Amino acid sequence: MKKILFGIFLLVIGLVFVGCKKVDENQKILDEAHDALMISVSDPAGVVTSFYLNGKLKGGLVLATWTSSNPGVATVGELLPEGDPNAGKYLLTVTRPAYGQDNAPLHLVATLTIPSALDSTKILSKTKDFGITVLANTVAPVIINNIADVLAIRDPKLDGDVLSVVLNHVTIYAKGDDAGFGYDGTGTIMVYTGTGYELNHVYTISGTLDWYFGLWELKSPVFVEEVNATPQIPSKEVVTSVNEKLSALNAAGVWTSAAGTVADGCFEPLYARVTGKIVLNPNEGATSNYRFYLVDVTTADYASGDPAPSPANGFMLYYHTLDFNLFSAYVGIQVTLDIVIHTYRSNNNAYAFYYVGGPSGIDATLTDQQVVDIDALSLNVPTEILTSTNLTLSNEGPNGSTIVWTSTDDAVINHETGVVNAPTEGNVTVTVTATVSYGTATPVVKTYVITVGELGVTDIVDLWALAGATTLATAKQVKVVGKITDLSNFYTNGAVSNTEGFIQDETGGAYLYRVNIPTGVAIGDVVEIVGWAYINSSSGLRISGEDATHQAVIKKVETTVNVTPVVLDLAADDNRVDYRNELVTVSGVVFKKGSNYYLSALNGDATLDIQLYVRSAGYFANGTADRDPFLAALEAASLKHITVTAPLYLYTTTWEFNIDKTSQYSVGADLSTPELVAALAFVTVQFGDLPHNLSSVTASITLPSGLPAGITLAVTSSVPAVISTTGVVVRPEFGESDATVVFGVELLNGVTSLYNYSVTLTVPAQTGVGPVLLYATAKYTAGTTGNLLGAPANNASTLGLDPAIFTVTSAKGSGANETGINAKNYFALYYYSGGAGVVLTISVVSGYTIDSITYTAGHNNGTLAQFTVNGGDPIDISGATTTVVDGVFTGGAIVTGTVAINASSVVIQNVSTSNSQVWFTSIAITYHAVA
């Protein structure tokens, strides 16, 4: 018994020791860092450029060291120090295998370490292995020593991120918010990113090349600063006449090559100091990204190219320029400023430029009143200040005006020093006034009502009515409390760089755009967000934190927000606009149109369908490695009932669910019957865009055939003479009005309707452009004899036809000569005794149809003479010899006639078996455009 009691005692003591064992909190941190660690490449199986590896995680508590299994292909650099734009990361330099070599699979292994929280002498560690494949170069070696070598590339095969380059000694001398411009002494190149560098610093830059709107740009760039290197800045071209500069660019063919390919030439960004006048494009709205133009000082207003689509009469300010909104103050005013003309935008029909002079870099000759008005517009005072800070209340405007400030409460906002003392709790309202004066101008008084201290919570529904807040520059700082209904991370350099999603309170919903979500905040949490609200033309109400001066602060709060998904009827003409950016539940069928997926009621009303928009690979932790299986899961749900619960999003005019998680939808059963599944799958393939997206037709519609057993197709047409029930389209004649036809398709299982759809289609009238005369004297004059060139040579120009539309070929077959042009000015189709003499073929390019030909024909002797048109019955012109005087038939067997063609080509052949030449004094071709 004592032994038993002693054993129980030892067991109890052991349990006590186990229960008191301390947990190492740093092990949890290490595990979390291990699980979150990713590599910053969208496609690990297709690496083509260098990228960064995270060296510090969990706020620097966890350190990562990296090794490469093939350092000759993927070399890990040193940990970048503080002060570097990529501090705390390692640069992985990728050297692709040479052209013709195999791709290089390799492993990157990260060893994560953190000191133990229980024992300072112990280091906790964990490894994580990433497999990647570095693709071999897919093009023959190209020697790139500098930017000039890039600008000289004319091979279209090198376009599209296939060529990796390293450029040394590049000074970034100008930038916008999305791009920079680098110069190495040999030329300038656009670097497609607005971050990772500082102006007037020198870098070695690696990346891939992409040809875009006529210029080479360096994409996915990686910057390594060349410390102590001397910057090189290109000389600014001084442009005093915008018109002359436009003429020079046009003469160089810049605008035409921008709409072509690499082979058509490349435009080198041009650094210039330009004098001109700022005007508005009247075809653009008051908030358009493309409204500002810099025209010649002698030019009154903006004018589009004449004829379109040739260049406009000024340079277009590109909206990704810094200080874009500053230009609203200079409309109608002559200015001198520093710009980079970077390309010709063929979609805008204008040369585009970035302004690079900074907030005070615009020189202008201003009247006293313009000085006052512009300086008043340049004032930027916040309407909300959350914490104690200093405001810059300048006493002098950018153009020399005098500014006098006053404050209704100097203890909170001092009008002389700009010192702001925020209250410790709540907020107060202070009115600050600026009076701007200059010379004889009427002073401008601007009043700012500023809330200092904590922002009050605003209902989301009230933010939808924000007045004037249509861009980030005009956004209003707000505080909202709501429930997170969706989050999607965007990954850069192996870590979450920003997040997009949705928030909803009990009054409405908003789109979260590029915000940083703190650790621990997840979908379903209630949070307080202090961010920047504005109404975006695409996404509606945004709450943003998208740049350094407009950050969003987010924290979890202990409060209740009731959010219940609204159930929408997809088949009804519902009030879905009332639930924009809010959580909804919708049931329907996944229907694939083209490459996109839609949620459809299959009731034929495509306007009610909702697109299931799958976010780009950057929103997935492992890029395409995670996105592809998600797409496969969605594909597997096609033609099945699903129920989606997600925020409802309107992108411009398309209703969408932004989905990147299978948890956002549940898959039900297949459609009601196997017959319907088969029928819908068949119709989807056969119809292509019809019935959902088609609105205009010019060619006949191919209807499905071979439907599954028991399934029939019923077709209706409101104008069967234009679109028949078999799908044949007959366009109205040239000069007639376009036709409108209601075209319906119904799938039937016996008498049961499975799927019913109708669409209103427009059938454009034909566009007439004929007739055109084809005759010998187009080139050859009386007394001259010659022959057309043999096929495949195009003789259209010789015969006065447009070679861009017509191809005229001669084929002599077994005969002796090609089509002849006689000294008496007529065509001669020579014979062959086998009855297959020379052939004259006239054809038109795609987009045109030959309707008919009208001919005048004769022959050279009294024997049998015949010809055919498009292989029809022989046309007999036997009889007396035709007499020709100065290219005109005056006697003998003369035949005139018209043959309907309705095809893209017409073939005329001499089929005489005796020694008879067939002569034509003219052939009139009637043709029209069919598109």
Disulfide bonds with the S-S distance in Angstrom:
none
